[in-house]
């Protein structure tokens, strides 16, 4: 069944979500925002735009958020001209951003108080899968509400997992990103050490792939190690640092031990300082090698 969808956050991931919602026949309105990717193709496919989150929410059955993090989610929901100012009773807010779970729980309460309903549905995979409609979604919220909206989520996702109550989706996303980015950091440091020790990159990759170092992280890093092709993991160093900081907040709030996470967070903080916030996480090997050589 076609629904009226409002989407806030048409970045690299949001653009793919938007294009797939349009392909499945949903009426789509987008918030005009400086951080958006170009909207021409989406408008040509039938999307309309709104100048405020309030006006977008006032004409939507579902509002999907795909913004940077918790401060942006809170601002777009709670602002004077935000979503909650225009939310209609029964409208569902689906937050596909990466956020701190405690903030997510507060935002869900605010949506419920305004008469709406809430699911957190953060994503894994990359802009390539977003464009293909093959994201992974980790969903927190009421089980019946999740099942009701699974067909909508399936418009842009291949694997959809109901993780638990509100906030559980974002908890699982932070766990996932900590493990994923941790693997990238570990492999990048090992690759930099291999280069300093005259171990050829193709040999390094071949040996790890046939042994205990094989897996998704190595496959994503492989094009960069062999050809300096960074297209296999489009994820900015600043975003990696932000997500790992969110993981630290979650871990500390739960009383978890996080010495390894401290080191991973420091690695990406240094990567952002050395390469700039727009450097890609996949470039860690070169940045680590250069930093050591500089010493």
C-alpha positions as CSV (number, residue, x, y, z in Angstrom):
1,X,0.0,0.0,0.0
2,X,1.4,3.4,-1.0
3,X,2.0,5.8,1.9
4,X,2.9,9.4,2.1
5,X,6.5,9.5,3.3
6,X,8.6,12.5,4.6
7,X,12.4,12.0,4.5
8,X,14.8,14.3,6.4
9,X,18.5,13.8,5.5
10,X,19.2,13.1,1.8
11,X,22.9,12.4,2.2
12,X,24.8,9.5,0.6
13,X,22.6,6.9,2.4
14,X,19.4,8.9,2.4
15,X,19.5,9.5,-1.4
16,X,19.5,5.7,-1.9
17,X,16.6,5.3,0.5
18,X,14.6,8.1,-1.3
19,X,15.2,6.6,-4.8
20,X,14.0,3.2,-3.7
21,X,10.9,4.6,-2.0
22,X,10.0,6.3,-5.2
23,X,10.6,3.2,-7.2
24,X,8.0,1.4,-5.0
25,X,5.4,4.0,-5.7
26,X,5.4,5.9,-2.4
27,X,4.6,9.7,-2.4
28,X,7.8,11.2,-1.1
29,X,8.5,14.7,0.3
30,X,12.1,15.8,1.1
31,X,13.3,18.5,3.5
32,X,15.3,21.1,1.7
33,X,18.6,21.2,3.6
34,X,22.2,22.4,2.9
35,X,23.6,19.0,3.7
36,X,21.5,17.2,1.0
37,X,23.0,15.5,-2.0
38,X,21.7,17.0,-5.3
39,X,17.9,16.4,-5.5
40,X,17.4,16.8,-9.3
41,X,17.0,13.1,-10.0
42,X,14.7,12.5,-7.1
43,X,12.5,15.5,-8.1
44,X,12.4,14.1,-11.7
45,X,11.2,10.8,-10.3
46,X,8.3,12.5,-8.5
47,X,9.7,13.7,-5.1
48,X,8.5,17.1,-3.7
49,X,10.3,19.3,-1.2
50,X,9.4,21.1,2.0
51,X,11.1,24.1,3.6
52,X,10.6,23.0,7.2
53,X,10.4,19.8,9.2
54,X,7.1,21.0,10.6
55,X,5.4,21.3,7.2
56,X,6.9,18.0,6.1
57,X,5.5,16.1,9.1
58,X,2.1,17.7,8.7
59,X,1.5,15.8,5.5
60,X,3.1,12.5,6.2
61,X,2.0,9.0,7.3
62,X,5.6,8.2,8.1
63,X,8.6,10.5,8.7
64,X,12.1,8.9,8.1
65,X,15.1,10.5,9.7
66,X,18.6,9.9,8.1
67,X,20.7,12.5,9.8
68,X,24.2,12.6,11.3
69,X,23.6,11.8,14.9
70,X,21.8,12.4,18.2
71,X,22.2,16.3,18.2
72,X,20.7,16.5,14.7
73,X,17.9,14.0,15.5
74,X,17.0,16.0,18.6
75,X,17.1,19.3,16.8
76,X,14.9,18.1,13.9
77,X,12.3,16.6,16.2
78,X,12.2,19.1,19.0
79,X,13.0,22.4,17.3
80,X,10.4,25.2,17.1
81,X,9.8,24.4,13.5
82,X,10.5,20.7,13.9
83,X,8.8,17.5,13.3
84,X,6.8,17.3,16.5
85,X,5.4,20.8,15.9
86,X,3.6,19.5,12.9
87,X,3.2,15.8,13.7
88,X,-0.3,14.3,13.1
89,X,-1.8,11.7,15.5
90,X,-0.7,8.2,14.6
91,X,2.2,9.3,12.4
92,X,5.2,7.0,12.7
93,X,8.7,8.4,13.0
94,X,11.4,6.0,11.9
95,X,15.0,7.0,12.8
96,X,17.6,5.5,10.5
97,X,20.3,7.7,11.9
98,X,23.1,6.5,14.2
99,X,22.3,7.8,17.7
100,X,23.0,7.4,21.4
101,X,20.4,4.9,22.7
102,X,19.5,7.0,25.8
103,X,18.8,9.9,23.5
104,X,16.7,7.6,21.3
105,X,14.6,6.6,24.2
106,X,14.0,10.2,25.1
107,X,13.0,11.1,21.5
108,X,10.6,8.1,21.4
109,X,8.9,9.4,24.6
110,X,8.6,12.8,23.0
111,X,7.1,11.4,19.8
112,X,4.6,9.3,21.8
113,X,3.7,12.4,23.9
114,X,2.9,14.2,20.7
115,X,0.6,11.4,19.5
116,X,3.0,9.6,17.2
117,X,4.7,6.3,17.2
118,X,8.5,5.5,16.9
119,X,10.9,2.9,15.6
120,X,14.7,3.2,15.6
121,X,16.0,1.5,12.5
122,X,19.7,2.3,12.0
123,X,21.5,1.0,8.9
124,X,24.6,-1.0,8.1
125,X,26.3,-1.4,4.7
126,X,27.3,1.4,2.4
127,X,25.9,4.0,-0.1
128,X,26.2,1.4,-2.8
129,X,23.8,-1.0,-1.1
130,X,21.5,2.0,-0.3
131,X,21.2,2.8,-4.0
132,X,20.5,-0.8,-4.7
133,X,17.9,-1.1,-2.0
134,X,20.0,-3.7,-0.1
135,X,20.7,-2.1,3.2
136,X,20.6,-4.0,6.5
137,X,18.3,-2.5,9.1
138,X,18.4,-3.1,12.9
139,X,15.0,-2.2,14.3
140,X,14.0,-1.3,17.8
141,X,10.4,-0.8,18.9
142,X,7.0,-2.4,19.4
143,X,6.9,-5.8,17.6
144,X,3.5,-5.2,16.1
145,X,4.5,-1.8,14.8
146,X,7.6,-3.3,13.3
147,X,5.6,-6.0,11.4
148,X,3.2,-3.4,10.2
149,X,6.0,-1.3,8.6
150,X,8.2,-4.2,7.5
151,X,6.9,-3.9,3.9
152,X,7.9,-0.2,3.8
153,X,11.4,-0.9,5.2
154,X,11.8,-3.7,2.6
155,X,11.6,-1.1,-0.1
156,X,15.2,-0.1,0.7
157,X,16.5,-2.9,2.8
158,X,17.5,-6.6,2.1
159,X,18.0,-7.8,5.7
160,X,15.7,-6.5,8.4
161,X,16.2,-7.6,12.0
162,X,13.9,-6.7,14.9
163,X,16.4,-6.4,17.7
164,X,14.1,-5.5,20.6
165,X,12.4,-2.5,22.2
166,X,13.0,1.1,21.4
167,X,16.7,1.9,21.6
168,X,17.8,-1.7,20.9
169,X,18.3,-0.9,17.2
170,X,20.8,1.8,18.0
171,X,22.5,-0.3,20.6
172,X,23.1,-3.0,18.1
173,X,24.2,-0.5,15.5
174,X,26.9,0.9,17.8
175,X,28.0,-2.7,18.7
176,X,28.2,-3.5,15.0
177,X,30.2,-0.3,14.1
178,X,32.6,-0.8,17.0
179,X,33.4,-4.3,15.8
180,X,33.5,-3.4,12.1
181,X,35.6,-0.2,12.6
182,X,37.8,-2.1,15.1
183,X,38.6,-4.7,12.5
184,X,39.5,-2.0,10.0
185,X,41.8,-0.3,12.5
186,X,43.5,-3.5,13.4
187,X,44.0,-4.5,9.8
188,X,45.2,-1.1,8.9
189,X,47.8,-1.0,11.6
190,X,49.0,-4.5,10.6
191,X,49.2,-3.5,7.0
192,X,51.2,-0.4,7.8
193,X,53.6,-2.6,9.8
194,X,53.8,-5.0,6.9
195,X,54.8,-2.2,4.5
196,X,57.5,-1.1,6.9
197,X,58.8,-4.7,7.1
198,X,59.0,-5.1,3.3
199,X,56.0,-7.5,3.2
200,X,54.2,-6.9,-0.1
201,X,50.6,-5.9,0.1
202,X,49.4,-8.7,-2.2
203,X,51.2,-11.2,0.0
204,X,49.7,-9.7,3.2
205,X,46.2,-9.9,1.8
206,X,46.6,-13.4,0.4
207,X,47.9,-14.9,3.6
208,X,45.3,-13.2,5.8
209,X,42.5,-14.2,3.4
210,X,43.5,-17.9,3.6
211,X,43.8,-17.8,7.4
212,X,42.4,-16.1,10.5
213,X,42.4,-12.6,9.0
214,X,39.9,-13.3,6.3
215,X,36.4,-11.7,6.3
216,X,34.4,-8.7,5.3
217,X,36.8,-6.1,6.7
218,X,39.7,-7.5,4.8
219,X,37.7,-7.6,1.6
220,X,36.7,-3.9,2.0
221,X,40.3,-2.9,2.8
222,X,41.8,-5.0,0.0
223,X,41.2,-2.6,-3.0
224,X,42.9,0.2,-1.0
225,X,45.9,-2.0,0.0
226,X,46.4,-3.3,-3.5
227,X,45.5,-0.3,-5.7
228,X,44.9,2.7,-3.4
229,X,41.2,2.4,-4.5
230,X,39.2,3.9,-1.6
231,X,35.8,3.4,-3.2
232,X,35.0,0.1,-1.4
233,X,34.3,1.9,2.0
234,X,32.9,5.4,1.8
235,X,32.9,6.3,5.4
236,X,34.5,9.5,6.7
237,X,37.1,9.4,9.5
238,X,34.9,12.0,11.4
239,X,31.9,9.7,11.2
240,X,34.0,6.8,12.4
241,X,35.2,8.9,15.4
242,X,31.6,10.0,16.1
243,X,30.2,6.5,16.1
244,X,33.0,5.1,18.3
245,X,32.4,8.0,20.7
246,X,28.7,7.0,20.8
247,X,29.8,3.4,21.5
248,X,32.0,4.7,24.4
249,X,29.0,6.6,25.9
250,X,26.8,3.5,25.7
251,X,29.5,1.3,27.1
252,X,30.3,3.6,30.0
253,X,26.6,4.0,30.8
254,X,26.2,0.3,31.1
255,X,29.4,-0.2,33.2
256,X,31.2,-2.1,30.4
257,X,35.0,-2.3,30.3
258,X,36.3,-0.5,27.2
259,X,40.1,-0.4,27.1
260,X,40.2,-1.8,23.6
261,X,37.5,0.7,22.5
262,X,39.6,3.5,24.0
263,X,42.5,2.5,21.7
264,X,40.3,2.2,18.6
265,X,38.7,5.6,19.3
266,X,42.2,7.1,19.7
267,X,43.3,5.6,16.4
268,X,40.4,7.3,14.5
269,X,40.9,10.6,16.4
270,X,44.5,10.6,15.2
271,X,43.4,9.6,11.7
272,X,41.0,12.6,11.6
273,X,43.7,14.9,12.9
274,X,46.3,13.7,10.4
275,X,44.1,13.3,7.3
276,X,41.3,15.8,8.1
277,X,37.7,15.0,9.0
278,X,36.8,14.2,5.4
279,X,39.6,11.6,5.0
280,X,38.1,8.1,4.6
281,X,38.4,5.5,7.3
282,X,39.9,3.1,4.7
283,X,42.9,5.4,4.4
284,X,44.1,4.6,7.9
285,X,46.9,2.4,6.6
286,X,48.6,5.2,4.8
287,X,48.0,7.6,7.7
288,X,49.4,5.2,10.2
289,X,52.5,4.4,8.1
290,X,53.2,8.1,7.5
291,X,52.8,8.9,11.2
292,X,55.2,6.3,12.2
293,X,57.7,7.3,9.5
294,X,57.4,10.9,10.7
295,X,58.6,9.8,14.1
